[in-house]
Amino acid sequence: MNPTDLAYARERDARDELARFRERFHFDDPDLIYLDGNSLGRLPAATPPLVRDIVEAQWGARLIRGWNEGWIDLNQRVGAKIAQLLGAQPDEVTIADSTSVNLYKLTLAALHARPGRAKIVTDDMNFPSDLYIFQGAARSAPGPCRVVVVESPDGVHGPVEGLLAAIDQDTALVSLSHTCFKSAYTYDMARINEHAHRVGALTLWDLSHSAGSVPVRLNASAADLAVGCTYKYLNGGPGAPAFLYVRRDLQESLHNPISGWFGQRNAFDFGLAYRPAPGLQRFLTGTPPILSIAPIEVGVDLLLEAGMERIREKSIAQTEYLIALWREWLAPLGFSMNSPADAAFRGSHISLGHPDAWRIDQALIQEMNVLPDFRKPDNIRLGIAPLYTSFADIHAAMSRLRRVVVERRHEKYPAEAGGVT
Ligand SMILES: *Cc1c(COP(=O)(O)O)cnc(C)c1O
């Protein structure tokens, strides 16, 4: 059978062990092809009844007693489950704040743990907010500090050699996105960690596009610190709080720069001098948002039930399938592949480049009922979430994409990008 036949996609779906997870999610419009699970994961079907229960039965009926009936441990309980996805220990991952804020806390903690070193090393594939955070943290560093941004050789692959050359005795911290948001290039974490440790630097990984999409082995690769989103592949809901990871043997020697009462030893003694709690708890700051943390557990439970190895296997099969359709249908129409060809260095999304990407995106959304996203300058980003993306979805998205260009439907849209993309 030819991969361009819909029957081929249907056959792959029929043989897919994870296909049954699709019905564990809410589908409002069965014709909508959603390829943006890497920006905002779908709503799990079990989430609305859970939220209703927390609001009505817990908050409504139990009021402040709720804190002693499960709320106070919620971030730690969900963190311990996320740890299983990330190859970490249960007491090394917790939930707090946003990814950006956690990145700030851990960056500054690392800079204070390596005084006398003046460099944060990162790359130009990183998420811009991460660079803004490093710039802000550098201004609050204990001494002079600069952010060294190593350039990718081609805008698709991470600059591994350049990074290894830049990481030296003057480096306090190396911080990278494990899977890069534009191209989905995925670093060999162990290799960077090993080199950083050899010169005494710490490492801090942003796992926003990795958690729930690629197997992460924080312990086995000797990662020091990590942060990441829960609203992308973990399906925790819009703006759901982030996770943070601190390797166990570093927890006592690092200090949270935003020292608040939830990181205080015996917070309810209300002593006036801050004394950090032992272990990971010191990286908390204020009251955890219970209504926002609870749905994360639903999404993480689905991933644990499916198993990261099977999810990764399906993700590779689906990105390979999408690439095969690109080669047949879209390469001849002027689309380039802006993601690594080698699946070993690729996460779960594919970026296709086209000079008219923005206008094509608009036509897809408005006329074709496909939701991809757009990343400047010319990337149509197609996110695959193996728990609910089917092979038939990929077939439909690619054939609709082809139709837009063949029928020149995009030409009537304005060329300027705007709004949330
Ligand atoms: C999505 C994303 C973020 C978002 O951070 P927030 O604080 O949740 O806005 C940060 N870093 C990376 C790499 C991301 O992909």
The ligand as a MOL file (V3000), in Angstrom:
LIG
                    3D

  0  0  0     0  0            999 V3000
M  V30 BEGIN CTAB
M  V30 COUNTS 15 15 0 0 0
M  V30 BEGIN ATOM
M  V30 1 C 6.6120 26.8540 26.3370 0
M  V30 2 C 7.9870 27.1090 26.8540 0
M  V30 3 C 8.2060 27.9390 27.9680 0
M  V30 4 C 7.0440 28.6790 28.5730 0
M  V30 5 O 7.3320 29.1790 29.8260 0
M  V30 6 P 6.1590 29.8220 30.6990 0
M  V30 7 O 6.8370 30.3660 31.8720 0
M  V30 8 O 5.1750 28.7280 30.9860 0
M  V30 9 O 5.4870 30.8660 29.8670 0
M  V30 10 C 9.4910 28.0740 28.4380 0
M  V30 11 N 10.5290 27.4350 27.8480 0
M  V30 12 C 10.3490 26.6440 26.7650 0
M  V30 13 C 11.5040 25.9450 26.1460 0
M  V30 14 C 9.0770 26.4700 26.2330 0
M  V30 15 O 8.8960 25.7150 25.1560 0
M  V30 END ATOM
M  V30 BEGIN BOND
M  V30 1 1 1 2
M  V30 2 1 2 3
M  V30 3 2 2 14
M  V30 4 1 3 4
M  V30 5 2 3 10
M  V30 6 1 4 5
M  V30 7 1 5 6
M  V30 8 2 6 7
M  V30 9 1 6 8
M  V30 10 1 6 9
M  V30 11 1 10 11
M  V30 12 2 11 12
M  V30 13 1 12 13
M  V30 14 1 12 14
M  V30 15 1 14 15
M  V30 END BOND
M  V30 END CTAB
M  END
